[in-house]
Amino acid sequence: MSPAHEVIVCDDGSTDGPERCLEPFEDRIVLLRKQNGGGASALNHALAVATGDFVAVLDADDLYDPERTAAIAQAAASRPDLDIVTTDAWLQQGDACIGTYSSMNPFAAVGQRTAILDTCFPGGWPAVRRTRLIDAGGWDESYRIAYDWQCWLRLILDGAAVGMVDAPLMIYHVHEGSLSADKIESLRERLRMLRSVDPVRLSPGERQARSRAIARDSRRLARLRLRLGGAAVRGAIIPRPRSRPPHV
C-alpha cells in the first residue's frame, strides 16, 4: 500500500459533525469547511489547496481499494501523455455487488472524443492532472449533477487523453430510489452539456455522435415526463507497471 501525497476533505456545509469522525486523522488530513454549494463547488474548493501532480476524486459514500492511489500513480508515470487516469470499479447496490463499471459502461481506449459525447466512460472518480484541471477552470459549478461528465468532456475535447487501470480498485455505490426529479434534472443537464459543445470544433463523425446523443436523451426525457405525468482520441487500458510514481 502506498499512501497518498495528501488527503483533502472538503466539508460542504454538512450538519452531522464530521470533525468527530475525522479527529483521529487530523494530523494526516487537510480539512476544509465551507457553506453548502454542491459537488462541483466542493471539488473546486479542494483543488485550490491541492499540491499533488494529480487530483483523485472520492465521494463520501464510495470506497478506494488500498492500492488504488499507487496503481494510478504508477500508470501516470508509465504514460506521461495521459492527463486523466481512472480504474475500473465494483458497482454495489445495497449489500449486493451487481458487476463492474466497465462491464456496463465500456472504457473507450480509442475514439475518446466521440465516446465522451455518448457516455461518461471515465466514471466520476478519475485522477486528473492538477495543472491541466486548473487551466480548464476546474468543475463548472452551474451543473448540479453532470459536472463530472461535463469536466471530462471539456478536457478531452481540448486534447486530454484518458487511461484506465484494468482492475476494479474501488467500490461505487449505486443508490436505489433516487428522486424522479433528479432523473429529469440529470437528463436536462446532459442535454445542456451536449448542446453547449460548439459543433464547429467537432469532426463530421463527432457531430453525428453529438446529434444522436441529443436525440436519444431528448426521447428519454420526454418518456420520463410522460410517465410521471408532466413532472418536473487516444488512450489505453494500462497494466500496473513498476516505476517511480508521481504524487497523487
C-alpha positions as CSV (number, residue, x, y, z in Angstrom):
1,M,0.0,0.0,0.0
2,S,1.3,3.4,-1.0
3,P,0.0,6.4,0.9
4,A,-1.4,9.4,-0.9
5,H,0.7,12.5,-1.1
6,E,-2.1,14.4,0.7
7,V,-5.7,13.8,1.7
8,I,-8.0,16.8,1.5
9,V,-11.5,16.5,3.0
10,C,-14.0,19.2,2.0
11,D,-17.0,19.6,4.3
12,D,-19.6,21.1,2.0
13,G,-21.8,22.6,4.7
14,S,-22.7,19.3,6.5
15,T,-24.7,19.3,9.7
16,D,-23.7,15.9,11.2
17,G,-20.4,16.9,12.7
18,P,-17.8,15.2,10.5
19,E,-14.9,16.5,12.5
20,R,-15.7,14.0,15.2
21,C,-15.1,11.1,12.8
22,L,-12.0,12.8,11.4
23,E,-10.4,13.7,14.7
24,P,-8.2,10.5,14.8
25,F,-6.8,11.6,11.4
26,E,-6.5,15.3,11.9
27,D,-2.7,15.3,11.8
28,R,-2.8,13.4,8.4
29,I,-5.5,15.3,6.5
30,V,-6.4,18.8,5.4
31,L,-10.0,19.6,6.5
32,L,-11.8,22.4,4.7
33,R,-15.1,23.7,5.7
34,K,-17.5,25.8,3.5
35,Q,-21.1,26.7,3.1
36,N,-23.1,24.2,1.1
37,G,-22.6,24.8,-2.6
38,G,-22.8,21.4,-4.3
39,G,-20.4,18.8,-5.5
40,A,-18.6,21.0,-8.1
41,S,-18.1,23.8,-5.6
42,A,-16.6,21.4,-3.0
43,L,-14.2,19.9,-5.6
44,N,-13.0,23.3,-6.7
45,H,-12.5,24.4,-3.1
46,A,-10.3,21.3,-2.5
47,L,-8.5,21.9,-5.9
48,A,-7.5,25.4,-4.8
49,V,-5.3,24.0,-2.0
50,A,-4.1,20.7,-3.6
51,T,-0.4,20.3,-4.3
52,G,-0.1,16.8,-5.9
53,D,0.6,16.2,-9.5
54,F,-2.8,14.5,-9.9
55,V,-6.1,15.1,-8.1
56,A,-8.1,12.0,-7.4
57,V,-11.8,12.2,-6.6
58,L,-13.5,10.2,-3.8
59,D,-17.2,10.9,-2.9
60,A,-18.3,10.4,0.7
61,D,-20.2,7.2,0.1
62,D,-17.6,5.4,-2.1
63,L,-14.5,3.4,-1.1
64,Y,-11.0,3.1,-2.5
65,D,-9.0,-0.2,-2.6
66,P,-5.8,0.4,-0.5
67,E,-3.8,0.0,-3.7
68,R,-5.8,2.4,-5.9
69,T,-3.7,5.6,-5.5
70,A,-0.5,3.6,-6.1
71,A,-1.9,2.0,-9.2
72,I,-3.0,5.3,-10.6
73,A,0.4,6.9,-9.8
74,Q,2.3,4.1,-11.5
75,A,0.1,4.3,-14.6
76,A,0.6,8.0,-14.8
77,A,4.4,7.6,-14.5
78,S,4.4,5.0,-17.3
79,R,2.2,7.1,-19.6
80,P,3.1,10.8,-19.2
81,D,0.9,11.6,-22.1
82,L,-2.2,10.9,-20.1
83,D,-4.0,13.7,-18.2
84,I,-6.8,11.6,-16.8
85,V,-6.3,8.2,-15.2
86,T,-9.0,6.0,-13.8
87,T,-9.6,2.5,-12.7
88,D,-12.5,0.1,-13.0
89,A,-14.9,-0.1,-10.1
90,W,-17.2,-2.6,-8.4
91,L,-20.8,-1.4,-8.5
92,Q,-22.6,-2.1,-5.3
93,Q,-26.4,-1.7,-4.7
94,G,-27.3,-2.2,-1.1
95,D,-25.4,-5.3,0.1
96,A,-25.1,-6.8,-3.4
97,C,-22.3,-6.4,-6.0
98,I,-24.0,-6.0,-9.3
99,G,-21.0,-6.0,-11.6
100,T,-18.2,-3.7,-12.7
101,Y,-18.5,-0.2,-14.2
102,S,-16.6,-1.2,-17.3
103,S,-18.9,-4.2,-17.9
104,M,-21.9,-1.9,-18.1
105,N,-20.1,1.2,-19.5
106,P,-17.0,0.0,-21.5
107,F,-13.8,2.1,-21.4
108,A,-13.0,3.8,-24.7
109,A,-9.4,3.0,-25.4
110,V,-9.7,4.7,-28.9
111,G,-12.1,7.3,-30.3
112,Q,-12.3,9.1,-26.9
113,R,-13.6,12.4,-28.4
114,T,-16.6,10.6,-29.9
115,A,-17.1,8.3,-26.9
116,I,-17.3,11.1,-24.3
117,L,-20.2,12.6,-26.3
118,D,-22.1,9.4,-25.8
119,T,-21.1,8.1,-22.3
120,C,-19.1,9.1,-19.3
121,F,-16.6,6.3,-19.8
122,P,-14.0,7.6,-17.3
123,G,-16.6,7.4,-14.5
124,G,-17.0,10.1,-11.9
125,W,-13.8,9.3,-9.9
126,P,-10.7,9.5,-12.1
127,A,-7.4,11.2,-11.1
128,V,-6.8,14.3,-13.2
129,R,-3.5,16.2,-13.8
130,R,-3.8,19.2,-11.5
131,T,-2.3,21.8,-13.7
132,R,-4.5,20.7,-16.6
133,L,-7.6,20.9,-14.5
134,I,-6.7,24.3,-13.2
135,D,-6.1,25.6,-16.7
136,A,-9.5,24.3,-17.7
137,G,-11.2,26.2,-14.9
138,G,-12.0,23.2,-12.7
139,W,-15.5,21.9,-12.4
140,D,-18.4,24.0,-13.7
141,E,-20.5,24.9,-10.6
142,S,-23.6,25.8,-12.6
143,Y,-24.1,22.0,-13.0
144,R,-25.7,20.2,-10.1
145,I,-25.4,16.6,-11.3
146,A,-23.4,16.3,-14.6
147,Y,-20.4,18.4,-13.5
148,D,-18.0,15.5,-13.6
149,W,-19.0,14.3,-17.2
150,Q,-19.0,17.9,-18.4
151,C,-15.5,18.4,-17.0
152,W,-14.1,15.3,-18.7
153,L,-15.9,16.3,-21.9
154,R,-14.2,19.7,-21.9
155,L,-10.8,18.2,-21.1
156,I,-11.0,15.5,-23.8
157,L,-12.2,17.9,-26.5
158,D,-9.2,20.1,-25.5
159,G,-6.8,17.3,-26.1
160,A,-6.6,15.4,-22.8
161,A,-6.2,11.6,-23.1
162,V,-7.6,9.1,-20.7
163,G,-6.1,5.8,-19.5
164,M,-7.7,3.1,-17.3
165,V,-6.0,0.6,-14.9
166,D,-7.9,-2.6,-15.8
167,A,-8.8,-3.6,-12.3
168,P,-11.8,-2.8,-10.1
169,L,-9.9,-0.8,-7.4
170,M,-12.8,1.0,-5.7
171,I,-16.5,0.4,-4.7
172,Y,-19.0,2.7,-6.2
173,H,-22.4,2.7,-4.5
174,V,-25.5,2.7,-6.8
175,H,-28.4,4.1,-4.9
176,E,-31.9,2.9,-5.3
177,G,-34.9,5.1,-5.0
178,S,-33.4,8.2,-6.4
179,L,-35.9,11.0,-6.8
180,S,-37.6,11.1,-10.2
181,A,-37.0,14.9,-10.2
182,D,-33.2,14.1,-10.1
183,K,-33.6,11.8,-13.1
184,I,-35.2,14.6,-15.0
185,E,-32.6,17.1,-13.9
186,S,-29.8,14.7,-14.9
187,L,-31.2,14.3,-18.4
188,R,-31.7,18.1,-18.7
189,E,-28.1,18.7,-17.6
190,R,-26.8,16.1,-20.1
191,L,-28.7,17.8,-22.9
192,R,-27.4,21.2,-21.8
193,M,-23.9,19.8,-21.8
194,L,-24.2,18.3,-25.3
195,R,-25.8,21.5,-26.7
196,S,-23.1,23.6,-25.2
197,V,-20.5,21.9,-27.4
198,D,-19.7,24.1,-30.5
199,P,-20.2,21.7,-33.5
200,V,-17.6,23.7,-35.4
201,R,-14.8,22.2,-33.3
202,L,-16.0,18.6,-34.0
203,S,-15.3,16.3,-36.9
204,P,-18.2,15.1,-39.0
205,G,-18.4,11.8,-37.2
206,E,-18.3,13.6,-33.8
207,R,-21.1,15.9,-34.9
208,Q,-23.2,12.9,-35.8
209,A,-22.4,11.3,-32.4
210,R,-23.5,14.5,-30.7
211,S,-26.7,14.7,-32.7
212,R,-27.5,11.1,-31.9
213,A,-26.9,11.6,-28.2
214,I,-29.1,14.7,-28.1
215,A,-31.9,12.9,-29.9
216,R,-31.6,9.8,-27.6
217,D,-31.6,11.8,-24.4
218,S,-34.5,14.1,-25.6
219,R,-36.6,10.9,-26.2
220,R,-35.6,9.6,-22.7
221,L,-36.6,12.9,-21.1
222,A,-39.9,13.0,-23.0
223,R,-40.8,9.4,-22.0
224,L,-39.9,10.1,-18.4
225,R,-42.0,13.2,-18.3
226,L,-44.9,11.3,-19.8
227,R,-44.6,8.5,-17.3
228,L,-44.5,11.0,-14.4
229,G,-47.5,12.9,-15.8
230,G,-45.5,16.0,-16.7
231,A,-43.4,16.3,-13.5
232,A,-40.9,18.5,-13.1
233,V,-8.9,10.0,-29.3
234,R,-6.5,8.2,-27.8
235,G,-6.0,6.2,-24.6
236,A,-5.0,2.9,-23.1
237,I,-6.0,0.2,-20.8
238,I,-2.9,0.1,-18.7
239,P,-1.3,-2.7,-16.8
240,R,0.3,-1.9,-13.5
241,P,4.0,-1.2,-14.2
242,R,6.7,-0.9,-11.6
243,S,8.0,2.6,-11.7
244,R,8.5,5.6,-9.5
245,P,5.1,7.3,-9.3
246,P,4.3,11.0,-9.3
247,H,2.4,12.3,-6.2
248,V,-1.3,11.7,-6.2
